[in-house]
């Protein structure tokens, strides 16, 4: 098939590269000429494991093409994916300016029937808006289908190539059949291609991310209770995950969720529900709990060192909102560092891949370092914020020597508290049992 993908961000580039890898001809479009030129040279604008291999292979074999002209890409394609950004507005609702602009461009470029696919995360009911925007600029026939993405940053390529499910939102069987044919190479093991109406497809995207966010916030709230009563959230988690009704995913306590999906989608769902006067108390509570949790590690630091941190320096390991990505959007590290700086502290930080993105966002008094051990040299304590693999088995003797005081604040419960304390460290985790329990 010939496919146009409007937008070469996180979703669009992964989708385009994966579709091209299954034999389709894919035209990826972006308004930024520098970005397109870099992609043509094989320079990937985001860190996503495995994506560079697919992009370079698709480009080398002539199946993955990059350009700035939506008109040319749409005219040459039978299916057009809209994968432009929908950043949150001040009210929490997605900003639809880019979607509207892309829809109008598509309408003006149409030279025959096109199947238009909403791949961007869009508000409930957006399939109707997109259809109206396109129809205002063309008399050609078209259909709009809702096809939400369920990619996890850090494993996005694998998620796309081997999806748990594919959701197709359309009322027309022929449209569903066309989309099912496109996705057939990715579901050969029998994972479902779900046919539903467009509104249900749009809700499904928000429902999944909001539910997962609620699981995370639930565990983070329980971790606070564990700390008060000398329980251990890791023991609690193990007790919960053995219940088949609950499962094992997204039940780890930590410093809160971030990234481009959970915060934005939770806010968007709440904004839509508020407009319709539908209370979503559980979703609202998950968001509020997450905002508190992002600052909880800094509060532990203040509880130990005092609220005035002037003259103190803290080493932070991990800046990206999760491992295997350079994404700093809504990263808990930013809230933690902001709290430390506001209390007068200095911060030295290290992240394996997010250093460049983080450096643009860190305030005065914080700087990035080229390696993990330089970030803690002369620091008063180590804060582990992102659970990169290289932080799981560090040289603890070297850490003790580098730190002024052997203190570790483990924001992801990476380490065994008993083992770390036996090495002579003062250890603070999230919801972990204290040394005297």
Secondary structure, 3 states (H helix, E strand, C coil): CEEEEECCCHHHHHHHHHHHHCCCEEEEECCCHHHHHHHHCCCCCCCCCCHHHHHHHHHHCCCEEEECCHHHHHHHCCEEEECCCCCECCCCCECCHHHHHHHHHHHHHCCCCEEEEECCCCCCCHHHHHHHHHHCCCCCCEEEEECCCCCCCCCHHHHHHCCCCEEEECCCHHHHHHHHHHHHHHCCCCCCEEEECHHHHHHHHHHHHHHHHHHHHHHHHHHHHHHHHCCCHHHHHHHHHCCCCCCCCCCCCCCCCCCCCHHHHHHHHHHHHHHCCCCCHHHHHHHHHHHHHCCHHHHHHHHHHCCCCCCCEEEEECCCCCCCCCCCCCCHHHHHHHHHHHCCCEEEEECCCCHHHHHCCCCCCEEECCCHHHHHCCCCEEEECCCCHHHCCCCHHHHHHHCCCCEEEECCCCCCHHHHHHCCCEEECCCCCCCCC
